[in-house]
Amino acid sequence: MALFSRRNKSDSEDASADRPDSTIEPGEQPVDPAGPSDADTTAPGDVAPADAAPTVNISMSSFRGVGAASPSEPPVAARPSARQPGPAEAPVGSESIPGLRDNALLGIALSELTDPPQNADLLNVARQLLQGHVFLRVKGDARALLAEGKELPLAVASRGDEQLVLAFTGGNALRASVSADGDHDTSAMGQPIMALLRHVLAGPYGGIVLDPASSPARAVLPRPLLERMVEQADPELRIKTALSETRTDETAAAVVAAILAEVPLWIAVNRTEEGGPVGVAESRSATGERYLEVFSHPLELLALGRGDQPLPLKVDQLAKALAGDEGLTGLLIDPAGPWIRLTRDDLAPVIARA
């Protein structure tokens, strides 16, 4: 059963009447949707148009975004990440609410925030929000309200004239919010993140607050950032979901299937030196294996803080690049983590497109 029902815009002025207003101040934690202030980085909404992508030959030159230099070659200019790449596999969240698993990746990203939070760290929170689910706080018994066909009154916080929907990484964060305002007539419900984002953007809300009573491990993500996140995301979040779930023998095949379905993809481009040619980020192992870095969303790149620009990548371009450069061992998908390396054998169906 769908959690949300669509509200007519004409009802927006009275929409707050049936939702509890949290007494927790979300705090001033604005995040610039344009990403880090580095002049070499484009905003998530300002990446080059898709028809500009063929102007970059991705075999032209490369810089090493992650990984060690090959011992058989002189080192090339690397672009160190402001954020260290995370582990390949996502941790398994505990069930602080029986039957509902915590969003461990989002919780970790929030735990890394400082007071005041840094812009790059908030972008890291935003990218980890694009996987899995969150928990919503509902006034009253959510199951009973759904059974009666009633709209769920979501908990919100007020900031000036704005209303921000409260969302939580797990039961502990939600209980902290209940303890802070004392309103125990509440229930929790897990919800896929894209459903929540669409609901927020379809309504009068100014954004969302994550774990509002867990300062400094809380964040405010404003509406402009949420709009860009949704605009550039795969509506089904196929790659992000595959990488955030428990790894199986089918994970690589699921990612390749998403690539073949032409989900949005990006590569990281920059100049290796002043006035030099445009290079594309690749990762090299200590033994010289070369992996082209590919990103499922511009935020995956911007969160690394390297000053690189995201450039859209079509599956046919990727196929030609792999077919034309047999020295490429494969792809490194979302190197900020959770990540996966795909070999040429894994990518055989993609290469066949060439």
Rosetta blueprint (number, residue, H / E / L):
1 M L
2 A L
3 L L
4 F L
5 S L
6 R L
7 R L
8 N L
9 K H
10 S H
11 D H
12 S H
13 E H
14 D H
15 A H
16 S H
17 A H
18 D H
19 R L
20 P L
21 D E
22 S E
23 T L
24 I L
25 E L
26 P L
27 G L
28 E L
29 Q L
30 P L
31 V L
32 D L
33 P L
34 A L
35 G L
36 P L
37 S L
38 D L
39 A L
40 D L
41 T L
42 T L
43 A L
44 P H
45 G H
46 D H
47 V L
48 A L
49 P L
50 A H
51 D H
52 A H
53 A H
54 P H
55 T H
56 V L
57 N L
58 I L
59 S L
60 M L
61 S L
62 S E
63 F E
64 R E
65 G E
66 V E
67 G E
68 A L
69 A L
70 S L
71 P L
72 S L
73 E L
74 P L
75 P L
76 V L
77 A L
78 A E
79 R L
80 P L
81 S L
82 A L
83 R L
84 Q L
85 P L
86 G L
87 P L
88 A L
89 E L
90 A L
91 P L
92 V L
93 G L
94 S L
95 E L
96 S L
97 I E
98 P L
99 G L
100 L E
101 R L
102 D L
103 N L
104 A H
105 L H
106 L H
107 G H
108 I H
109 A H
110 L H
111 S H
112 E L
113 L L
114 T L
115 D L
116 P L
117 P L
118 Q L
119 N H
120 A H
121 D H
122 L H
123 L H
124 N H
125 V H
126 A H
127 R H
128 Q H
129 L H
130 L L
131 Q L
132 G L
133 H E
134 V E
135 F E
136 L E
137 R E
138 V E
139 K E
140 G L
141 D L
142 A H
143 R H
144 A H
145 L H
146 L H
147 A H
148 E L
149 G L
150 K L
151 E L
152 L L
153 P L
154 L E
155 A L
156 V E
157 A E
158 S E
159 R E
160 G L
161 D L
162 E E
163 Q E
164 L E
165 V E
166 L E
167 A E
168 F E
169 T L
170 G L
171 G H
172 N H
173 A H
174 L H
175 R H
176 A H
177 S H
178 V H
179 S H
180 A H
181 D H
182 G L
183 D L
184 H L
185 D L
186 T E
187 S E
188 A E
189 M E
190 G E
191 Q E
192 P E
193 I H
194 M H
195 A H
196 L H
197 L H
198 R H
199 H H
200 V H
201 L H
202 A H
203 G L
204 P L
205 Y L
206 G L
207 G E
208 I E
209 V E
210 L E
211 D L
212 P L
213 A L
214 S L
215 S L
216 P L
217 A L
218 R L
219 A E
220 V E
221 L E
222 P E
223 R H
224 P H
225 L H
226 L H
227 E H
228 R H
229 M H
230 V H
231 E H
232 Q L
233 A L
234 D L
235 P L
236 E L
237 L L
238 R H
239 I H
240 K H
241 T H
242 A H
243 L H
244 S H
245 E L
246 T L
247 R L
248 T L
249 D L
250 E L
251 T H
252 A H
253 A H
254 A H
255 V H
256 V H
257 A H
258 A H
259 I H
260 L H
261 A L
262 E L
263 V L
264 P L
265 L L
266 W E
267 I E
268 A E
269 V E
270 N E
271 R E
272 T L
273 E L
274 E L
275 G L
276 G L
277 P L
278 V E
279 G E
280 V E
281 A E
282 E E
283 S E
284 R E
285 S L
286 A L
287 T L
288 G L
289 E L
290 R E
291 Y E
292 L E
293 E E
294 V E
295 F E
296 S L
297 H L
298 P H
299 L H
300 E H
301 L H
302 L H
303 A L
304 L L
305 G L
306 R L
307 G L
308 D L
309 Q E
310 P E
311 L E
312 P E
313 L L
314 K L
315 V H
316 D H
317 Q H
318 L H
319 A H
320 K H
321 A H
322 L H
323 A H
324 G H
325 D L
326 E L
327 G L
328 L E
329 T E
330 G E
331 L E
332 L E
333 I E
334 D L
335 P L
336 A L
337 G L
338 P L
339 W L
340 I E
341 R E
342 L E
343 T E
344 R L
345 D L
346 D L
347 L L
348 A H
349 P H
350 V H
351 I H
352 A L
353 R L
354 A L
